[in-house]
Amino acid sequence: MASLYEAATNRLLRDIEGNGVVPFRLLPEEQLARRYGVSRATIRKSLQHLDRCGIVRISGHNKTVIRQPRPDDFFAADETESSPREKIEDCLVDWLCRAREEGRTHLTEAELAREVGCSRSIIREELARISYYGLAVKEPHRGWRVTEFTSDTLMQIFEVREMFELYAVRKVLMLPDDSAIWREFEYLEDKLRRISRRDLASLARAVALDKAFHDALLHVCGNPYMILFHNMSHLLIDYNLRRKGVVHKRRKRILIGLDDHLKIIKLLRERKEQAALAAMQEHFGHARALILEDA
């Protein structure tokens, strides 16, 4: 299992690779730590490692990328391992889903902190962040109100995601054969092929691999706004899929996504641009059709 430090280092390396231009100056440690959901101590350790590898030059507060990463610079980490922030976020979404199903309209930071097992300040920060996504609204003297959103919202999200990911496909196909992305795709393809289509516990791993695939694809673009939107949209879609009446369709959704991802990865590795773009459009078409089924 990947350590937090290794996972953060791999994400930083993917972002450096996606930038495509050397040299360039990295964001301050505090911003990098926030971006990857780790402590400043962890991101500092990652930067020191990249300094020793000759990828980053550290001079006081300035961290400058001086060469592009090579495949052997990456840790053999498990791409499905979540960061602490992602784990807290998942607990919060699970709690919001249960509150919704139980008909509860309001919740407090104190009860959430007890449920998740962390401090109220962390819960407050995470709730404030996901409130931008429309999942919860702070109300004076009443705590946080659980909100709903419509299928129209999800359709709008898919429109933007499709534009971003078609762009990412083109960016990926411009990368040389020794780029680390091809090793990631090979790893993901192998993991997806090993998943049992009959065992629900095994199929659950495909959900984590789904996000890992889209994460890897979008990181190539080196655009933090794309990553921010991707994380937000993944959260909203996951929240929607946990609704009563939708959960029983989970196996069907996973199997469709599994086949779509295998097809897209195969076409990318074969460098068939038009076919890969068409497969990506088909993938989003399937997602939209499933959303409409639930409307």
Helices and strands as residue ranges (DSSP letters): H 4-19, E 24-25, H 29-36, H 40-52, E 56-59, E 62-65, G 71-73, H 84-101, E 106-107, H 109-116, H 120-131, E 136-139, E 143-146, H 151-172, H 180-193, H 200-219, H 224-241, G 247-249, H 250-269, H 273-294
